[in-house]
Structures are given as structure tokens and as C-alpha cells.
Amino acid sequence: MTQAESKRDEAADELSDAIHAALAGRDDGFRTLYRVVQPGLLRYLKVLVGPDAEDVASETWLQVVRDLRSFKGDGDAFRRWAVTIGRHRAMDHLRRNQRRPSIAMPVEALTELTGADDTEIAAIETLTTEVALELIASLPQDQAEAVLLRVVVGLDAQSAAQVLGKRSGAVRTAAYRGLKRLAERLNGRDSEHGR
């Protein structure tokens, strides 16, 4: 078993325990579900809907909370279920915006909130994540979604296939091709910068 598979199994066990706690009405269970699933879900949604990802993620979690009582399954099934809901909300969002384009809000209308985090470290992490997501977003859609679901969200091929409505072999192939294309782009970028 690889280290990645071991981590995935630990996360699945943690999610399974959190599901039982959340279904029993315990806040700590839902907090764990959110803490484990939200980062990957948000990265996936950023590629699908761009700057509206947080809004779509909020809609996703509202539906998860509303429908949690009807959920049956383990941690892996929960992650797959939540990402499927997120994908559906993202597609709805894209369809809605095609009919009614949004108006950009001027930057001056936003207030700046200070945080307790180290701004420099947070900025570097954000830039690194944004660059990685931009690279993934530049892939053909089937490859981008396969890479996001497999690598960023952490779904296995079967779960990713269920989210996308494809065969697991097609998802494996798309993820492989996407990762290969990303590696080629990164190698080209490194050689351009003389590294």
C-alpha cells in the first residue's frame, strides 16, 4: 500500500466516524466532514466556476446538511456524494449565468478584513494553489475534472467515474493524460527559465 493510499484510507475512516457523529446530531461530526471535504471540493469548484466557487460550495453544503439524514454509506461514499452535489450546483450555476450574466462588483465596494494568519505565508500558499489550479484548468475539461477529482479531491477512479457519469477506465485515462500534459508543460516552463 502506498503512502497516498494509506492517507486516503485514514481520511475515509475519519469521514466514516464523522458521518455517524453528524447523524447523531453532534457538531464535531459535521465540523470534521466540512474540514476534510471542503478544501478539495473548493479547489474542484474553482476550476469549474472560477471566482464563484465559494458561493457554489456554500450551496453544496446547504444541500448536504439538508439531505444528510438520507445519506447511506462510508467516508469515501460521502466524499463522492458531496462532490457530485457540488458538480450539479456548479453546472446549475453555469447555466444560470449563461442566461443572466453577472455584473462585476467594483473593488472599492469590498472592505478589507484582517486575519490572524501570517499574510506572507498565506499569500505564497494561495499563489501556489492558484497557479496549480490555473494549469489544471488549462487542460481539456475531461482531463481537468479527472485530475481534480483523483488528485485534488482524492477520489478513487470508481468514485470519480460515478461523479462524472463515466467508466472508471475513462477517468483513469483522462487523469493520466492530464497529468502527463501538466508534466510536459512544467518541464517546458522549467527549461524556459534555465532550471
Secondary structure, DSSP 8 states (H G I E B T S, - for coil): --HHHHHHHHHHHHHHHHHHHHHTT-HHHHHHHHHHHHHHHHHHHHHHHGGGHHHHHHHHHHHHHHHGGG--S-HHHHHHHHHHHHHHHHHHHHHHHHHS------GGGS-----SS-HHHHHHHHHHHHHHHHHHHTS-HHHHHHHIIIIIS---HHHHHHHHTS-HHHHHHHHHHHHHHHHHHHHHHHHHTT-
